[in-house]
Amino acid sequence: MLKGLRLIGICAAIFFAVSNFGIMASAQNANTLKACASFKAKLTQEGLATFATLEVPLDYHQAETSPKISIFYWLRKGTDPAKTPLLLIHGGVGGNSSRYYEVFKNSTYPGDILVIDNRNEGCSNVQGYQELPANYAHFRARNVVHDLERLRMHLYGTPTKWRIFGQSRGGAISHYYLEMYPEALESVQTHGWTMMTEANMRQYTFLRSHYSARASDRFALKFPDAAAVLRQAQDHFELNKTCLPLNLGQADLPPPQQPQVCGRYLTDGVSYRLSNFAKWGDLATQIVSLKNPDGQLDVGKAVSYFQKELNANIYVQYFNYILGTNGLDVGSPSPHNFERILQDPQLMQALVSEGRFVANLVYPAYLALGFPGQLGDVDPVDYSKIMSFLRQYQARNGERFHFTLFSSFYDTVAGPEMFWDEKTSLGDMVEVFSLHNSGHEGWQTEPDVMKRLLR
């Protein structure tokens, strides 16, 4: 256990965890299957896009003998076969392509638009996120890139390149794609992610915690009434030693074995909601509604509300999955990072804090379930390969390769400072645009992103 870690009332039944986890890994995930079936039904009913699957190796290191998995994709056929196909890469881990469909299904872009559900996500996932750690390496970004390249060859063949857009983790995948198969790409555009140096990848969890705390401070200034209610709730929970059950993704766990979390940091569950700047107003309205007409905290409503947020955000097996896949691609959480968070006065004093939430509640429960503290090392993108390609492209074509990154000022996942590493490494070979009125949702709400993407 981390030295000095505040467990805040967590008591988990360790004995059941590892064996039960292995058993559950073999069962299909009902929620994933239901969501996938619903999305397929919508695609069929609306008739704006077709969908199919492509079989790919689970393990590309043994591609010929590896078991096969099915990758789901949908395609909105364009009106102009000469126009470059547009590939959209969704975020995650744990995302899917359905949001892209809602945004792009009626797009005027004349070329094909394609999206896959990344391996082990969305309709490409029947296991949920209850995989054994030994399988995690198969679901990392480089393997998604291999899947995308197989899809390109399957649908179009070698001569046809495509334009790619990646949001959040999709931005990380886009960078690996540019490193691994640059000749397959006509252009690359991302929002909500940039690749860092190895040193900064190792402290990403700590850096991200500061982006979240900064958003919390701005939220408090913008919505002082909501901030006052949050403080009321924190004081009440601390004074009364209020405890709520912690969601471990184990619906069948008997009540005596349900871990409890207690105290003022129960409100930290809402910190994840700050990533969507466009919905800060809605969040503030919900929080203010926790007051009685006399202005005092409605304790019953507050307990119900913050329990819902805990259920939405503390899914320890999912956290384990993130640690073993995306965490190694973009910056793995580690005991050292969590120690730094808990010793940082700014993070501990923030109104709500994602880093404090994970360090205080999620990570201890994760450890109590018997999972390893760290699952592997980070895998930084090779900037030297990208720079070599970009220079060769410019020499060959007399113009720069279209490589564009969008950074949003209120992004709690990838703050503007994160983009300095890439800009320093690639100089004027990459364009970096700062968006001042959005957060992690800015790819959808900022007109400049779509304008450049669809030109």
N, C-alpha and C positions, 0 to 999 in steps of 0.2 A: 504494500500500500504506500501511496505517496507520503513522504515525510511531512507531517504537519497538516495533512489534508483534512478539511472540515467536512465530515460526512453528514452532518445535519440530520441525524436521526435515521440514517439508512441502516437497515438490517436485512440482509438477503440470505436466503437458504442456498448455500454454496453447493451442497452435496448433489442436488438434482441437476445442476446446470449443464455440465459438459455432456453427460450421457443423454439428457433430454434434448439438448440442442442437436446432437447427432441424429436422434430419431426423427425429430421434426424436419430435418433437412431433406428427408426422403419424401415428404408429403407435398402435394401440390398446394398452392396458396389460393384459397377461395376468392379473396378480395382481388388479387391480380387477375385471375381468370374472369371474374365478373366484369371488371373494368375493361378488359380486352374485348370480351364479347359485346359489350355495349358500344365500344368504339367501332368495331367491325360492322355492327348493325347500322350505325349511323353512316359510315362510308357507303354501305350498300344502298341504304334508303335514299341518300342525297345524290348519289351517282356522279359526284364531281371528281372522284379519284378512285382508282383501282388499288387493290392490295394483294400481296403475295408473300411468300417466304423464300428464302435462299438458304440452302444448307451449307454450313462452313465448318471447318475443324474446331473442336473445342480447344485443342492445343496446337498452335501453329509451329511449335518446335518439333512436333511429330505429325505433321499435317497429313501424311499419307495413311497413317495407322490410327490416328486419333478418332475417338467418337465424334459424331457430328451433332451440331446443334442448329436450330432453325432461327434465322434472323427475319423478323417481320419488317416489311417496308410498304409504304404507300406512295403512289405516283399520280400526280395531276398532270395529265398529258398536255403539252403546249400546242399552240397553233402554228408555230414556226419551227420546223425540224432543224433549220440551220442555226437557231439560237442555242447558245450554250446551256446545258442543263444546270439547274440551281439545286445544290444539295444543302439541306438544312440539318444541323447536328444539334440535338437537344441537350439540355443541361441535366444535372443529377449530382451524385448517383441517386437512382431511384426515380428518374424522370421518365417521360415518354413523349411521343410525337403529337399527342392530341391537341396541345395548345397551338403548335405550328399550323395544324390543319385549320383551326378556327380563324387564324390570322391570314393564311395564304390561300384558302380554298377558292376565293373569288378574286385572286390577284390578277392584275392585267399583264403580268410578266409573260412574254410570248413563248418562252421555252418551257421544257419540262421542269417540274418541281418535285423533288424526291426527299423523303425522310425515312430513316430506319428507326426502329426502337432498338437502342443499343443493346448489345448482348447482355442477357440476364436482367433486362428492364422492360417494362411495359408488356407488349404482346410477345416479346422475345424471352419472356420469363414465366415459367410455371412454378418455380420454387419459392417465390417471394424472396426475402433477403436472409433466409435462414441457411445459408451455405456454410459448409465446413471451411475453415481457414485455408486448408490445402488447395481449395478451388479458386481462391481469390485472384491469383496471378492470371487466370484465364480471362478475367473480366476487366483488366486494366486497359488504359487508353490505347496503347500500341496495338492490342488485339482488335479493338474497335476499328482502328485504321485499316488493318488487314481486311476486316469484313467489308468496309466501304470500298476498298480497292477491288475486291472480288465482285461486288455489286456493279461497279462501273464497268468492269470487263464483261460481266454477264449481260448487262443491258445494252452497252454501246460498243465495246471493243477498244483497242488501243488508241485509235486516232482521236476519239472524242474526249476532250477534257471537260471538267466542270468547275463551276464557281462554287465556293463553299462559304457558308455562314455558320458560325458556332456561337452559341450563347452559354455563358457560365462554363460548366465542364465541357460543353461543346466547343468552347474557345480553346481549352487545353487540347482536346482531340485535334482541332484544326492545326495547332502548332506542330503536334507530332506528325500529322499528315504532310505538312510542308517540309518537315525534316526528312521523312521517309520516302515519300513519293512526289516530289515537287513537280515533275514533268506531267503529272496527272491533273494539275490544277491550272486554271486560267486566272483565278484571283482568290484571295482569302480575306474575309472580313469577320471580325469577332466583336462581341460586346460582353462585358462583365467578366473578362478574364484576360490575364497576361501571364507569360511564363517568366519566372524569376531565376536569379542565380541560385546555385545549390545552397549557399549560406542562408539566403532569405527563405527558401523553401523549408529549411529546417526550423525556422521560427515563424512559419506562416500562421499557425494557430494563435500565437501571441499577437502578431500584427493584426490579424482579423479581429481579435478581441478589441483592439483599440478602434478599429473602424466602427464596430458595433457600439462601443461606449460613446464615440463621437456622435453617432446618430441619435443615441439616447439623450445626450445633452441638447441636441438641436430639437428633438421632439418635445422635451420639457419646456424649452423656450417658446416653441410655436404653439403648444397646447398646455398652458399652465394649469387649467382646471383638471385635465386628465392626469397630469403629473401629481397634483395634490391628492387625487383619489388613489393613485398607486402608492403614495407615501402612507396614506391612511391604512391601506390594506397591509402594507409591510409592517407598520407599527402594531396593528391588531394581530397579525399572524405571529409576530415575534413575542408580544406580550402574553398571548394566550397559548403559546406553544402549539399552534395549529399544525396538524399533520395531514397529509393527503397521500393516497397510494400512488406509487410510482409505476408507470406502465412499462413493463418489460417485453411487451409483445407476446406474453404468455397468458392467453385468455383462460386456460384451464388450470392456472396455478391456484391452489386453495387459499382462501383469505388469510389464514395464519402465516402463510409464507409470502404474502404480498409485502414488498418493502415499503417503508414509509419515508416521506421527506417532510421536513418541518421547518418553520421559521420564515423570516422575511424574504428569503430568496425564492419563495414559491412564485413570486410575480415575475421572475426572470424568464418564465416560459414565453412571455409575449415578446421577448427581444427578437425572435426570429421574424416577427411581423414587421419589424422596422426595415427589412430589406426592400420592401415595396413602398417606396416614397409616395407613389400615387394614391395609396390607400391609408396614409397616415391619418387623414381626417376621419375615415370610417373607424379606424382603431381608437382614436380619441373619443368618438361618440360612444362606442361600446364601453369604454372604461368609465366615462362620466355617468353612464346609465346605471352604474353599480351603486350610486348614491340614492338614499331615500329622499323624499320631498323636503325633509328638514336639513338636507345637506350632509347627513351622516352616512357612513358606509353601511350598505345593506349586506350584512355578513353572509347571509344565505346565498344571495346572488353572486357575491364575490367568490365564495368557496366554489360554487358551481362553475363560474367562468374560468377561474385559474386551474381547476381540475381539468377542464376541457383543453386548456392550453398545454398542460402537462401530458395529457393523453396524446395530443397531436405531435409533440416534439420529443418526448422521451421514449424512444423505441430502441432499446439497448442492442438488440440483435442487428438492427439496421445501422446503428452506430458502429458496431463491430465490422459490418460489411464496408462501410465508408473507410474505416481505418485500413482495411486490407486491400482496397482497390483504389479509389480516388485519392485517398490520403497519401499513397505512395507516388502518385502522379503529380500532385500539386502541392504537397507539403504535409507530411505525416504528423498527426498529433503525437506527443511524447510526454513522458513524465516531467521532463525538464520544462517544456512549454507550460504545463499546467501549474508547476511550482511558481514560475514567473508570474502567471496570471494572479495567483492567490497572494503574491507578495507585492503586487503593484497597487499603490494607493488609488490611482485614478480609476482602475478597473473595479476595485472593491467598493468605491464610493459612487459609481455610476448609478443612475436611477434604476435602469435595468441593464443587464449585461449578458450577451450570449456566451462570452468566454467564461464568466463567473458561473453561469448556468451549467455549462458542460463540465467545468472543473469541479464544481461543488456537488453536482447531482448525477450527471450522466456517467462520467468517467468512473467514479467510485462504484456505482452499481454495475458497470461493465466489468470492473476488476473483481467484484464480489461474485460474479457469475463464473469466474474461473478463466476468463479470456486473458491472453497475453497482453502485457502492457504496451508492446510495440511489435508490429508484425513484419517489418522489413525496412529497407532503406528507400530514400527518395530516388526518382528517376528523372533528372532534369533534361529538358530538351537540349539538343546539341546546336547552339547558336552558330558555331563555326560552319556547320553544314548548311544551315539556312542562309548565312551570309554569302557563302560560296555560290549557292544557287542564284541568289538575288543579283550578285555581281555578274555572273555569267549571263543571266537573262538580260540585264541592262546592256551588256556588251553585244549580245546577239541581236537584240531587238531595237536598240537605240532609245529605249524608254524603261522606266522602272516597272517592275512587277507590281500589280495592284494588291498591296498588303496594308490593311487598314484595321486599326483597333479603336474601339469606342470605350471611353471611361466615363462613368457617371459619378457626380460629386457626392451623392448620398448613398453610394453603394456600400453595403456592410460586408459584402463578400470579397470584393476586389476594389479597395480604395484607390483613389488617384495616384497615391505615392507608389503603389505596386508597379506602375507602368514605367517607372524610371529605369529599372534594370533593362528592360527590353529596348527602350529608346537609347540608352547608353550603348548597348551591344550592337544595335543595328543602325543607329544614326538616321540619316534621311532615307534609308531604304524602307522604313516603315512610317506610316502616317498615324499619329495618335491624336484623336479628337476628344476634348473634354466636354461633357454634357452637364449643364448646371441645374437642371430641374427634374432630375430623376434619380432613382436608385437602381437596384438590380433588375427592375422591370423596364429600364429605359429603352431596350431594343424594340419594345412594342409601342412605347408612348412618345418617343422622340422622332419627329419627322425626318431629321437628317439621316438616321440609320436606314430607314426604308428607302429614302430617296437615292442614297448611294448604292444600296443593295440591288435595286430593281432597274437601275439606269441601263 
